[in-house]
Amino acid sequence: MTTAADRIRAALSGYDIGEELGRGGCGVVMSATHRILQRRVAIKQIPPQFAEDPVIRRRFLAEAQLMASIVHPHVVPVYDYVEQDGLCLLVMEYLPGGTVAERFRAEGFDASSAIAVALACAAGLQAAHAHGVLHRDIKPANLMFSANGTVKLTDFGIAKIVGGDDTLVTRAGEIVGTPSYIAPEQARGQEVTPATDVYALATMVYQLLSGVLPFPPGEDSMAVLFMHAFETPTPLSEAAPSVPRPIADVVMRGLATDPSERFETAELFGVALAEPAFESWGSNWLTPVGIPIVGSETIVAAATGQRLGVLTPPSPPSVTAAPPLPPGSRVKPAQPGPEPRVELADVDRGDVAPVQEIVKFRSPRVPALISAALGLIAVLMALIGLGTPPRGGDLQPGTVTVAGVDPTATGDIEIDMSKPVPVAVSGLAADRVQLSWSVFGAQVGQQEASLVPGPRGLAADVSVPVNPYVVAGQMTWQLTVMSPDQGPRTYLFGVRSTQSALTTALAVAVVVLTLFAAAYVESFVRSLRRGRSRFSGSFGLPLAAVGIGIAVVGAAWVLIGREPTVATVVATALTAAAAGLAATVGAMRVGYKYRYRRARRARERALALKRLREG
């Protein structure tokens, strides 16, 4: 049976293939020796299940060419690239000193050593960024020591080769790679920049100085992803009080959620770390550390206090500054052992997808603004009104009067609803008249009376068609004149009562509806914000918003006498429903965050209880 090593031997006939060095994010790593040059090298490959994709192979070639163009003491050099029989191989410098992660677990780092590692990494990153290469996976396991102790960056661009510009997750919701160092913009599936690598570097420095990560790793990688995307880490000054405060402040700026608030370049971050290191430990602090910093004159000058060749004496220590770590005091990771993670070599091509396809880490701000804007529009429509209530009919001017006013020739007629309404008819052969209250064109209540001869024609006193304690203010009435010979003739006209609408059942109904709808809105929003996306909450909020919209229409009727129209009610209700739907989306996004916070707290309590029991 042909093994991976056999296939590599066949592809690299000029090398003596040695033992397997390990399996990392890029698949198997083999040692080898060039037969002619007798140079020992490391060979890395893209997992075969990904190398079968021609798009990934093209990316690998492009990244290999870029990486080969980077010549820097803190970047592992690329010697060769081979693509053969489905294999994609990189031949790189062999680094025998192990990784920063291994030394961190075995020996630990004091503060000065941790900063030296960070400065070397920053110098290497600056060179890579100058060539247009982002690392995208800075972590202690991807920093290795050469034989002379130089720190070198490895595994450049592996994430981009497979995922392009996307952060990859499995269909089960596990991050491909190590989520503890991922930048917020990576977690959201947004554009990555050099500030993305600065964030990962700041995360690593935080860990090397304190022994803990800015966010606890936990067991759920998606929860860690969420924390990086939306939460603020514990200040380094609290996690490691003995670290000089200026250094802690620089690290926390590197961990800013907004990329624009971080250092623009890795070199600026390195200089910002180097200056307080010099002020805290003097100009020769790098000598006993044994980790050389080369390839960046700016960072070296800042670390040694040199400005244009002039040695600047260290500033006197601040009274309020935290004392530096004593010599020899080392920090080890609080959780020994490598962090659990999903490697590319362990998953199939079809099992991974961009993070934005699996998890929607979207801000609630946009739907909240949309909801507020739609809510305002709904209120304005309710107050201003759309269209006018129906008016007119088939009665001719001068043929009838209501309360002494011809309804066909004027606007709203003022009516005292505590008394019968006098109606007079002239020029028509009629025997009865009818007054009815019309709502949206439909008759709701009606009163009828017989006409009798009067001084100016026929007359009748008709009872009001609606109880004044039910509704008052502006409304639409319909007058119907009934003739045995010519049939009924009707006319719709506006009425404004002399009674106040504030003391009517309509006003009470508006208040009750408002209170009930507002209570339901608050309840549904609270439920959704807490991550309980139930059917009642998802669909109840738009319905409750419709209730508030209708209540505003009723309030406009009661308070300012704006009689509603069908168009006003429908448009207000639909707009309010849209506002409620947008609020639902925003609240559900907040709830999504809340669920992860709650899960994280539960895990922390469980871990604390477990430690307590074991202790």
C-alpha positions as CSV (number, residue, x, y, z in Angstrom):
1,M,0.0,0.0,0.0
2,T,1.4,3.4,-1.0
3,T,1.8,5.8,1.9
4,A,2.0,9.5,2.0
5,A,5.7,9.3,2.5
6,D,6.1,7.1,-0.6
7,R,4.2,9.5,-2.7
8,I,6.4,12.4,-1.5
9,R,9.5,10.3,-2.2
10,A,8.3,9.8,-5.8
11,A,7.6,13.5,-6.2
12,L,10.9,14.6,-4.7
13,S,13.4,12.3,-6.2
14,G,16.3,14.7,-5.4
15,Y,15.7,14.4,-1.6
16,D,16.2,11.7,0.9
17,I,12.9,11.7,2.8
18,G,13.2,11.2,6.5
19,E,10.8,10.8,9.4
20,E,7.4,12.4,9.8
21,L,7.9,15.6,11.9
22,G,4.2,16.0,12.7
23,R,0.8,16.8,11.3
24,G,-0.3,20.4,11.4
25,G,-2.9,22.6,9.8
26,C,-1.4,21.9,6.4
27,G,-1.3,18.2,6.7
28,V,1.7,15.9,7.1
29,V,5.2,17.5,7.6
30,M,8.2,15.4,6.7
31,S,11.9,15.9,7.1
32,A,14.2,15.5,4.2
33,T,17.8,16.1,3.0
34,H,18.8,17.4,-0.4
35,R,21.2,14.8,-1.8
36,I,23.5,17.1,-3.5
37,L,23.5,20.2,-1.2
38,Q,23.2,18.1,2.0
39,R,20.7,20.6,3.3
40,R,18.1,19.4,5.7
41,V,14.6,20.7,4.9
42,A,11.0,20.4,6.0
43,I,8.3,19.3,3.5
44,K,4.7,20.4,3.9
45,Q,1.7,19.5,1.9
46,I,-1.9,20.6,1.4
47,P,-4.2,17.7,2.5
48,P,-4.9,15.6,-0.6
49,Q,-8.7,16.1,-0.3
50,F,-8.1,19.8,-0.9
51,A,-5.3,19.5,-3.4
52,E,-7.7,17.8,-5.8
53,D,-9.4,21.2,-6.3
54,P,-7.8,23.1,-9.2
55,V,-8.7,26.4,-7.6
56,I,-6.9,25.5,-4.4
57,R,-3.9,24.3,-6.4
58,R,-3.7,27.7,-8.2
59,R,-3.9,29.5,-4.9
60,F,-1.2,27.3,-3.5
61,L,1.1,28.1,-6.4
62,A,0.4,31.8,-6.1
63,E,1.0,31.8,-2.3
64,A,4.2,29.7,-2.8
65,Q,5.5,32.3,-5.3
66,L,4.7,35.1,-2.8
67,M,6.3,33.3,0.1
68,A,9.4,32.6,-1.8
69,S,9.8,36.3,-2.6
70,I,10.0,37.1,1.2
71,V,13.6,37.1,2.3
72,H,13.7,38.0,6.0
73,P,15.5,36.5,9.0
74,H,12.2,36.0,10.9
75,V,10.3,34.3,8.0
76,V,11.0,30.7,7.2
77,P,12.4,30.6,3.6
78,V,10.8,28.6,0.8
79,Y,13.2,26.6,-1.3
80,D,11.0,24.7,-3.7
81,Y,7.4,24.0,-4.8
82,V,6.3,20.8,-6.4
83,E,3.0,19.8,-7.8
84,Q,2.7,16.2,-9.0
85,D,0.2,13.4,-9.0
86,G,-2.3,15.3,-6.8
87,L,0.4,16.4,-4.4
88,C,1.1,20.1,-3.6
89,L,4.4,20.3,-1.7
90,L,6.4,23.1,-0.2
91,V,10.1,22.6,0.6
92,M,11.1,24.9,3.4
93,E,13.9,25.4,5.9
94,Y,14.1,22.8,8.7
95,L,13.8,24.4,12.1
96,P,15.1,22.2,14.9
97,G,14.4,24.4,17.8
98,G,10.7,23.5,18.1
99,T,7.7,25.9,18.3
100,V,7.1,28.8,20.7
101,A,4.0,26.8,21.9
102,E,6.2,23.8,22.9
103,R,8.7,26.0,24.8
104,F,5.9,27.9,26.4
105,R,4.4,24.7,27.8
106,A,7.7,23.2,28.8
107,E,9.7,26.1,30.2
108,G,7.4,29.2,30.1
109,F,8.5,32.8,29.3
110,D,9.3,35.7,31.4
111,A,8.0,39.1,30.3
112,S,11.1,40.1,28.4
113,S,11.3,36.8,26.5
114,A,7.6,37.1,25.6
115,I,8.1,40.6,24.2
116,A,11.2,39.5,22.3
117,V,9.2,36.8,20.6
118,A,6.5,39.4,19.8
119,L,9.1,41.8,18.3
120,A,10.6,39.1,16.1
121,C,7.1,38.1,14.9
122,A,6.2,41.7,14.2
123,A,9.4,42.2,12.2
124,G,8.6,39.1,10.1
125,L,5.0,40.1,9.6
126,Q,6.0,43.6,8.4
127,A,8.2,42.0,5.7
128,A,5.4,39.7,4.7
129,H,2.8,42.5,4.6
130,A,5.2,44.5,2.4
131,H,5.0,41.7,-0.1
132,G,1.2,41.7,0.1
133,V,1.1,38.4,2.1
134,L,-1.1,38.1,5.2
135,H,-0.4,35.2,7.6
136,R,-4.1,34.9,8.9
137,D,-3.1,32.3,11.5
138,I,-0.6,33.8,14.0
139,K,-0.2,31.6,17.1
140,P,2.6,30.1,19.2
141,A,2.4,26.8,17.2
142,N,3.2,28.7,14.0
143,L,6.4,30.3,15.4
144,M,9.5,28.1,15.4
145,F,13.0,28.5,16.7
146,S,16.0,28.0,14.4
147,A,19.2,26.4,15.6
148,N,20.6,29.8,16.8
149,G,17.4,30.7,18.6
150,T,15.9,33.0,15.9
151,V,12.1,33.0,15.9
152,K,10.7,32.4,12.4
153,L,7.1,32.6,11.1
154,T,5.8,29.4,9.4
155,D,2.6,28.3,7.7
156,F,2.0,31.5,5.8
157,G,-1.3,31.7,3.9
158,I,-2.4,28.1,4.5
159,A,-5.9,29.3,5.5
160,K,-6.1,31.5,2.4
161,I,-5.0,28.7,0.1
162,V,-7.9,26.5,1.1
163,G,-10.6,29.1,2.0
164,G,-9.7,32.0,-0.2
165,D,-10.8,35.2,1.6
166,D,-13.2,33.3,3.9
167,T,-12.8,31.9,7.4
168,L,-13.7,28.3,7.2
169,V,-16.0,26.3,9.6
170,T,-17.3,22.8,9.4
171,R,-21.0,22.1,8.8
172,A,-21.1,21.1,12.5
173,G,-20.0,24.6,13.5
174,E,-16.3,23.9,14.4
175,I,-13.7,26.4,13.3
176,V,-11.0,25.0,11.0
177,G,-7.8,25.9,12.8
178,T,-7.5,27.6,16.2
179,P,-10.3,30.0,17.0
180,S,-8.6,31.5,20.1
181,Y,-6.4,33.9,17.9
182,I,-9.0,34.8,15.3
183,A,-9.6,38.5,14.7
184,P,-13.2,39.9,14.9
185,E,-13.3,40.7,11.2
186,Q,-12.2,37.1,10.4
187,A,-14.9,35.8,12.8
188,R,-17.5,37.8,10.9
189,G,-16.3,36.7,7.5
190,Q,-15.3,40.3,6.6
191,E,-12.2,41.6,4.8
192,V,-8.9,40.9,6.4
193,T,-6.0,43.4,6.5
194,P,-2.6,43.7,8.2
195,A,-4.5,44.7,11.3
196,T,-5.9,41.2,11.3
197,D,-2.5,39.7,11.9
198,V,-1.8,42.5,14.5
199,Y,-4.8,41.3,16.5
200,A,-3.6,37.7,16.4
201,L,-0.1,38.8,17.5
202,A,-1.6,40.8,20.3
203,T,-3.6,37.8,21.4
204,M,-0.5,35.7,21.5
205,V,1.5,38.3,23.5
206,Y,-1.4,38.5,26.0
207,Q,-1.2,34.8,26.4
208,L,2.6,34.7,26.8
209,L,2.6,37.4,29.4
210,S,-0.4,36.2,31.5
211,G,-0.6,32.5,30.8
212,V,-4.2,32.8,29.7
213,L,-6.0,33.8,26.5
214,P,-8.0,37.1,26.3
215,F,-11.1,34.9,25.9
216,P,-11.3,31.4,27.5
217,P,-11.0,28.7,24.9
218,G,-13.9,26.5,26.2
219,E,-15.2,23.5,24.4
220,D,-17.4,25.3,21.8
221,S,-15.3,26.9,19.1
222,M,-18.2,28.9,17.8
223,A,-18.6,30.5,21.3
224,V,-15.0,31.6,21.1
225,L,-15.6,32.9,17.6
226,F,-18.5,34.9,18.9
227,M,-16.5,36.3,21.8
228,H,-13.8,37.6,19.5
229,A,-16.4,39.1,17.2
230,F,-18.5,41.0,19.7
231,E,-17.1,41.0,23.2
232,T,-14.3,42.9,25.0
233,P,-11.5,40.9,26.6
234,T,-10.4,41.2,30.2
235,P,-7.7,43.9,30.4
236,L,-4.2,42.5,30.5
237,S,-3.5,44.7,33.6
238,E,-6.0,42.6,35.5
239,A,-5.0,39.2,34.1
240,A,-1.3,39.9,34.7
241,P,-0.9,42.8,37.1
242,S,2.9,42.5,37.2
243,V,3.3,43.3,33.5
244,P,4.4,47.0,33.1
245,R,1.3,49.0,32.5
246,P,2.5,50.7,29.2
247,I,3.1,47.3,27.7
248,A,-0.3,46.1,28.8
249,D,-1.9,49.2,27.2
250,V,-0.2,48.5,23.9
251,V,-1.4,44.9,23.9
252,M,-5.0,45.9,24.6
253,R,-4.9,48.4,21.8
254,G,-3.8,45.6,19.5
255,L,-6.9,43.7,20.6
256,A,-9.3,46.4,19.7
257,T,-12.5,45.0,18.1
258,D,-12.5,47.7,15.4
259,P,-9.5,47.2,13.1
260,S,-9.2,51.0,12.6
261,E,-8.4,51.4,16.3
262,R,-5.5,49.0,16.2
263,F,-2.0,49.7,15.0
264,E,-2.0,50.0,11.2
265,T,1.1,47.9,10.7
266,A,2.9,45.2,12.5
267,E,6.0,47.4,12.6
268,L,4.1,50.1,14.5
269,F,2.8,47.5,16.9
270,G,6.4,46.2,17.4
271,V,7.7,49.7,18.0
272,A,4.9,50.4,20.5
273,L,5.9,47.3,22.4
274,A,9.6,47.9,22.2
275,E,9.6,51.4,23.6
276,P,8.0,50.6,27.0
277,A,10.2,47.4,27.1
278,F,13.3,49.7,26.9
279,E,11.9,52.1,29.5
280,S,11.1,49.2,31.9
281,W,14.2,47.0,31.5
282,G,16.9,49.3,30.0
283,S,18.8,49.3,26.7
284,N,20.5,45.8,27.1
285,W,17.3,43.9,28.0
286,L,17.5,41.7,24.9
287,T,21.0,40.4,25.6
288,P,20.1,37.9,28.4
289,V,16.9,36.9,26.6
290,G,18.9,35.1,23.8
291,I,16.2,35.8,21.2
292,P,17.8,37.9,18.4
293,I,15.7,40.7,16.7
294,V,17.0,41.4,13.2
295,G,15.7,42.7,9.9
296,S,13.9,45.7,11.3
297,E,16.1,48.7,12.3
298,T,13.1,50.6,13.5
299,I,12.0,48.0,16.0
300,V,15.6,47.3,17.2
301,A,16.2,51.0,17.6
302,A,13.0,51.3,19.7
303,A,14.0,48.3,21.8
304,T,17.5,49.6,22.6
305,G,16.6,53.2,23.0
306,Q,18.6,54.3,19.9
307,R,17.5,57.4,17.9
308,L,19.7,58.1,14.9
309,G,22.6,56.3,16.6
310,V,22.2,58.2,19.9
311,L,21.5,56.1,23.0
312,T,18.6,57.5,25.0
313,P,18.7,56.8,28.7
314,P,15.6,55.1,30.1
315,S,12.9,57.2,31.6
316,P,12.6,57.1,35.4
317,P,10.0,54.6,36.5
318,S,6.5,55.9,37.1
319,V,5.3,55.9,40.7
320,T,2.0,54.4,39.6
321,A,3.4,51.9,37.1
322,A,3.3,48.2,38.0
323,P,6.7,46.7,38.8
324,P,8.3,44.5,36.1
325,L,8.5,40.8,36.6
326,P,11.5,39.8,38.6
327,P,14.4,38.1,36.7
328,G,13.7,34.5,36.1
329,S,10.0,34.6,36.8
330,R,8.4,32.6,34.1
331,V,4.8,32.3,33.0
332,K,3.4,29.0,31.7
333,P,0.0,28.4,30.1
334,A,-2.8,28.0,32.7
335,Q,-4.2,25.1,30.6
336,P,-1.3,22.9,29.7
337,G,-1.4,20.9,26.5
338,P,-2.3,22.0,23.0
339,E,-5.7,23.6,22.5
340,P,-8.4,21.4,20.8
341,R,-8.9,22.4,17.2
342,V,-10.0,21.0,13.9
343,E,-7.3,20.7,11.3
344,L,-7.7,20.8,7.5
345,A,-6.2,17.3,7.3
346,D,-9.0,16.0,9.5
347,V,-12.0,17.2,7.4
348,D,-13.3,16.6,3.9
349,R,-13.6,19.3,1.3
350,G,-17.4,19.2,1.3
351,D,-17.6,19.5,5.1
352,V,-16.3,23.0,5.2
353,A,-17.8,26.3,4.2
354,P,-17.3,30.1,4.8
355,V,-18.3,31.1,8.3
356,Q,-20.9,33.6,7.0
357,E,-22.8,30.7,5.4
358,I,-22.9,28.7,8.7
359,V,-23.2,31.4,11.3
360,K,-24.8,34.8,10.8
361,F,-22.8,37.1,13.1
362,R,-24.7,40.2,12.1
363,S,-25.1,43.4,14.0
364,P,-28.5,44.2,15.4
365,R,-27.9,47.9,14.7
366,V,-29.2,47.9,11.1
367,P,-32.5,46.2,11.8
368,A,-33.0,48.4,14.9
369,L,-32.5,51.5,12.8
370,I,-34.9,50.2,10.1
371,S,-37.5,49.3,12.8
372,A,-37.2,52.8,14.3
373,A,-37.6,54.5,10.9
374,L,-40.6,52.4,9.9
375,G,-42.2,53.0,13.3
376,L,-41.8,56.7,12.9
377,I,-43.3,56.5,9.4
378,A,-46.3,54.5,10.8
379,V,-46.9,57.1,13.5
380,L,-46.7,60.0,11.0
381,M,-49.2,58.2,8.6
382,A,-51.6,57.6,11.6
383,L,-51.4,61.3,12.6
384,I,-51.5,62.9,9.2
385,G,-53.9,60.3,7.6
386,L,-54.1,59.0,4.1
387,G,-57.0,60.0,2.0
388,T,-60.3,61.4,3.3
389,P,-63.5,59.8,4.6
390,P,-66.1,59.3,1.9
391,R,-68.5,62.2,1.3
392,G,-71.3,62.9,-1.1
393,G,-74.4,61.2,-2.5
394,D,-77.4,61.7,-4.8
395,L,-79.2,64.5,-2.8
396,Q,-79.3,67.9,-4.5
397,P,-78.2,71.1,-2.8
398,G,-81.0,72.9,-1.0
399,T,-83.2,69.9,-0.6
400,V,-82.3,68.9,3.0
401,T,-80.8,70.4,6.2
402,V,-79.4,68.7,9.2
403,A,-79.4,70.7,12.4
404,G,-80.2,73.7,10.2
405,V,-77.2,73.2,7.9
406,D,-77.3,71.9,4.3
407,P,-74.8,68.9,4.4
408,T,-74.3,69.2,0.6
409,A,-73.0,72.7,0.8
410,T,-70.6,72.7,3.8
411,G,-68.0,70.8,5.6
412,D,-68.5,69.0,9.0
413,I,-71.7,69.8,10.8
414,E,-71.5,70.4,14.5
415,I,-73.9,68.2,16.4
416,D,-75.0,68.1,20.0
417,M,-75.3,64.3,20.5
418,S,-77.3,64.7,23.7
419,K,-80.4,65.8,21.8
420,P,-82.3,64.6,18.8
421,V,-81.1,65.9,15.5
422,P,-83.6,68.1,13.5
423,V,-83.8,67.2,9.8
424,A,-85.8,69.2,7.2
425,V,-86.7,68.2,3.7
426,S,-88.0,70.5,0.9
427,G,-88.8,69.9,-2.7
428,L,-88.9,66.1,-2.3
429,A,-91.9,63.8,-1.9
430,A,-90.7,61.8,1.1
431,D,-92.2,60.2,4.2
432,R,-89.2,59.1,6.3
433,V,-85.6,60.0,7.0
434,Q,-82.8,57.9,8.5
435,L,-79.5,58.9,10.1
436,S,-76.8,56.2,10.4
437,W,-73.2,56.1,11.6
438,S,-70.8,54.9,8.9
439,V,-67.4,53.4,9.6
440,F,-65.2,52.7,6.6
441,G,-68.3,52.8,4.4
442,A,-70.3,50.3,6.5
443,Q,-73.3,51.3,8.5
444,V,-72.9,50.6,12.2
445,G,-75.8,52.3,14.0
446,Q,-79.0,53.9,12.6
447,Q,-82.1,55.8,13.7
448,E,-85.2,56.6,11.7
449,A,-88.1,59.0,12.0
450,S,-91.2,59.9,10.0
451,L,-91.4,63.3,8.3
452,V,-94.3,65.6,9.2
453,P,-95.3,68.9,7.6
454,G,-93.6,72.0,9.0
455,P,-93.3,75.7,8.3
456,R,-90.6,75.1,5.6
457,G,-91.6,71.7,4.2
458,L,-91.2,68.3,5.9
459,A,-89.4,67.9,9.2
460,A,-88.4,65.3,11.7
461,D,-86.4,65.0,14.9
462,V,-84.1,62.0,14.6
463,S,-82.3,60.4,17.5
464,V,-78.5,60.3,17.2
465,P,-77.4,56.9,15.6
466,V,-74.5,56.4,18.1
467,N,-74.2,56.6,21.9
468,P,-72.1,59.7,22.7
469,Y,-70.3,57.7,25.4
470,V,-69.2,55.2,22.8
471,V,-67.7,57.5,20.3
472,A,-67.5,61.3,19.8
473,G,-65.6,63.9,17.9
474,Q,-65.3,63.6,14.1
475,M,-67.2,60.9,12.3
476,T,-69.2,60.1,9.1
477,W,-72.9,60.0,9.1
478,Q,-75.3,59.0,6.3
479,L,-78.6,60.7,5.7
480,T,-81.2,58.6,3.8
481,V,-84.4,60.3,2.5
482,M,-87.0,57.6,1.7
483,S,-89.8,58.3,-0.8
484,P,-92.5,55.8,-1.7
485,D,-92.5,57.0,-5.3
486,Q,-88.8,57.8,-6.1
487,G,-87.0,55.3,-3.7
488,P,-84.3,56.2,-1.2
489,R,-81.7,58.9,-1.7
490,T,-78.5,59.1,0.4
491,Y,-75.8,61.5,1.3
492,L,-72.6,60.9,3.4
493,F,-71.4,64.0,5.4
494,G,-69.0,64.8,8.2
495,V,-70.1,65.3,11.8
496,R,-68.2,66.9,14.7
497,S,-69.8,66.4,18.0
498,T,-69.8,69.0,20.8
499,Q,-69.0,66.3,23.3
500,S,-65.4,65.5,24.1
501,A,-64.0,62.2,22.7
502,L,-61.8,61.8,25.8
503,T,-64.7,60.5,27.9
504,T,-65.8,57.8,25.4
505,A,-65.4,54.1,25.2
506,L,-63.2,54.6,22.1
507,A,-60.7,56.5,24.2
508,V,-60.7,53.8,26.8
509,A,-60.2,51.2,24.1
510,V,-57.3,53.1,22.7
511,V,-55.6,53.2,26.1
512,V,-56.2,49.5,26.8
513,L,-55.0,48.5,23.3
514,T,-51.9,50.6,23.7
515,L,-51.0,49.1,27.1
516,F,-51.6,45.6,26.0
517,A,-49.7,45.9,22.7
518,A,-46.8,47.6,24.5
519,A,-46.7,44.9,27.1
520,Y,-46.6,42.2,24.5
521,V,-43.9,44.1,22.5
522,E,-41.8,44.3,25.7
523,S,-42.4,40.7,26.5
524,F,-41.6,39.4,23.0
525,V,-38.5,41.6,22.7
526,R,-37.2,40.4,26.0
527,S,-37.8,36.8,25.0
528,L,-36.0,37.2,21.7
529,R,-33.1,39.1,23.3
530,R,-32.5,36.3,25.7
531,G,-32.2,33.8,22.8
532,R,-35.6,32.2,23.0
533,S,-36.6,32.4,19.4
534,R,-40.0,30.8,19.7
535,F,-42.8,30.9,17.3
536,S,-44.8,33.2,19.6
537,G,-41.9,35.7,19.8
538,S,-40.9,35.7,16.2
539,F,-44.5,36.3,14.9
540,G,-46.0,37.9,18.0
541,L,-43.8,41.0,17.8
542,P,-45.0,42.1,14.4
543,L,-48.6,41.5,15.5
544,A,-48.1,43.5,18.7
545,A,-46.6,46.3,16.6
546,V,-49.7,46.2,14.4
547,G,-51.7,46.7,17.6
548,I,-49.7,49.7,18.5
549,G,-50.1,51.1,15.1
550,I,-53.9,50.8,15.2
551,A,-53.8,52.3,18.7
552,V,-52.0,55.3,17.3
553,V,-54.7,55.7,14.6
554,G,-57.3,55.6,17.3
555,A,-55.4,58.1,19.4
556,A,-55.3,60.5,16.4
557,W,-59.1,60.1,16.1
558,V,-59.6,60.8,19.8
559,L,-57.1,63.5,20.4
560,I,-57.0,65.6,17.2
561,G,-60.3,64.5,15.6
562,R,-58.6,62.8,12.6
563,E,-61.2,60.3,11.5
564,P,-59.4,57.2,10.1
565,T,-59.7,56.0,6.6
566,V,-59.3,52.5,5.2
567,A,-56.0,53.5,3.6
568,T,-54.7,55.0,6.8
569,V,-55.5,51.9,8.9
570,V,-54.1,49.5,6.3
571,A,-50.9,51.4,5.5
572,T,-50.2,52.1,9.2
573,A,-50.8,48.4,10.1
574,L,-48.5,47.1,7.3
575,T,-45.8,49.6,8.2
576,A,-46.0,48.8,11.9
577,A,-45.8,45.1,11.0
578,A,-42.7,45.7,9.0
579,A,-41.2,47.7,11.9
580,G,-42.1,44.8,14.2
581,L,-40.5,42.3,11.9
582,A,-37.3,44.4,11.7
583,A,-37.3,44.6,15.5
584,T,-37.7,40.9,15.6
585,V,-34.6,40.4,13.4
586,G,-32.6,42.8,15.6
587,A,-33.7,41.2,18.9
588,M,-33.0,37.7,17.5
589,R,-29.4,38.8,16.6
590,V,-29.0,40.1,20.2
591,G,-30.4,36.8,21.4
592,Y,-27.9,34.9,19.4
593,K,-25.1,36.7,21.3
594,Y,-26.9,36.2,24.6
595,R,-27.1,32.4,24.0
596,Y,-23.4,32.2,23.6
597,R,-22.8,34.4,26.6
598,R,-25.1,32.1,28.6
599,A,-23.4,29.0,27.3
600,R,-20.0,30.4,28.1
601,R,-21.0,31.3,31.7
602,A,-22.5,27.8,32.1
603,R,-19.3,26.2,30.9
604,E,-17.2,28.4,33.2
605,R,-19.4,27.5,36.2
606,A,-19.2,23.8,35.3
607,L,-15.4,24.0,35.0
608,A,-15.1,25.9,38.2
609,L,-17.3,23.3,40.0
610,K,-15.2,20.5,38.4
611,R,-11.9,22.1,39.6
612,L,-13.4,22.6,43.1
613,R,-14.4,18.9,43.3
614,E,-11.1,17.8,42.0
615,G,-9.3,20.1,44.4
